[in-house]
Amino acid sequence: MEEITKNNFIDLIKEKFPRFVPYWEDNVNYWGLELASNDVMPFAYYALDEIKTENKKEIENIFILVEFLMCAGDEYVQTLIATYFLEYLLGKDPDEIQFIKFRQYLGKETIAYCRAWDIFTGVMTKGLHDD
């Protein structure tokens, strides 16, 4: 498999999630591609909407890819997924979404990062530390 880098990870997301494409196109039309966070935030918005609609199969597929990117992405991709995507979703709990409703879809590396972020911020996200 080709290395997942800044140059190809959005194409991978678009390939796996065709319904994500309008989120990406809106972002590009509005912001352009200048900031690192702009590369991944449309995917976070897409994931948030899927979590809100409780589309279990799509949520599962999103987090399978997120785990893959956390493990197989280069440092740039891993940083974007952790710092923007995961931290964004954690910040939406419990006001917009409940983490506990999609926790079962997270892989080992994703859970480890979320736990470390909780510890760093002093938050105890419900369902994250219950093993």
N, C-alpha and C positions, 0 to 999 in steps of 0.2 A: 504494500500500500504506500502511496505517495505520502510524504510528510505533510502534516496539516500545519499550515503557516498563515500569516497575515494575507498572503496572496491567494489562498484557495479555500479558506474555511467558510466564507460567506457562500461561495458556490456550492459547497457541500451542504450547507443548511438549506439553501434554495432547492437543491436537488431532492433532499429528503422531505421537505415540507413545502409543497407548492402553495399552500394557503398563506405561507409566510411572505411570499414575494411582494404583495401589495404593501406590507409593513416596511419592507426594505425600500421599495420604490418611493414611498412617501417620505421616508427619511432622507434618501439621496436628493429628492427634489427640494426638500426644505433646507437641509444642512450641508449637503455635499459630503465629502469623505475626508475632511480635514482632521477630525479629532478621533482618538482611539476609541472612546466610548461610543461614538457613532457607529462603529463597526458591529457592536453587539447589542446595543440597546433595542433596536427593532425586534430582535429575537426575544429579548426579555419581555417586551410588550406583548408579543405574540404568545409567549408561554403564559403570561399572566392572564390573558383573555381565555386561553384554553383551560387553565386551572379554574377560572371563574365559571366556565360552562360545564365543568366536571367531565370533560371529554377524556375518559380514562385511557383509552388506547393512544390518543395523541399525546397525553401527558407522559405516559410510559415511554413512547418513542422519543419525545423531547429529552427526557432524562437519560435514556440510553445514549443518545448523542452527546449530551453534556458530560457524562462520565467518560465517554470515549475521548472527547476533547480535553478533559482534565488529565487524561493519561497519555494520549498520543499527540496532542498539540504541542507545538514549540512553546517556548517561554512566553512569547507574546500572546498566543491564543489562550494558554492556561491562565495568564494574568487577566485577560479580558473576561473570560468565563467566570473566574472566581470573584474578581473585584467589582465587576459591573453586573453581570447576570445573576449570580447567586446572592450577592449582597443586596441587590435590588429586590429580589423576591423575599428574602428574609425581612427586609424593611417593610414589606406589605403585610406581614403577619402582626397582629391578628385583625387589623382594621379592614383590609380588603380581601384577604384570603387567609385560610388557616393552614399553616405548614403541615399540621398533622394529617391533612387530607391527601397530601401528595408525597409524604415522607417515604412511603414504601417503594416509590419509584427511583429513589436516589441510590446511586452506587457508593461503593466504599470510599473512593477519593472525594466524592462530592460531599458525603456525610462528614468526613474528616475535616474538610475545609469549613463547612458550616458550623461545626462544633467549635473549631478554633476561632472562628469569627465571633461566635457567641461569647466565648470566654474572653476574648480581647475586648469586646464592647460591654461586657458585664450583663448581657441579656441571657435569659434562659428560655429560649423558644420552646413552646409546648410541643412535645413529641420528638424533639431532636435529641434529648439526652436520656430518654426512656428506653433502655435496652432490656 
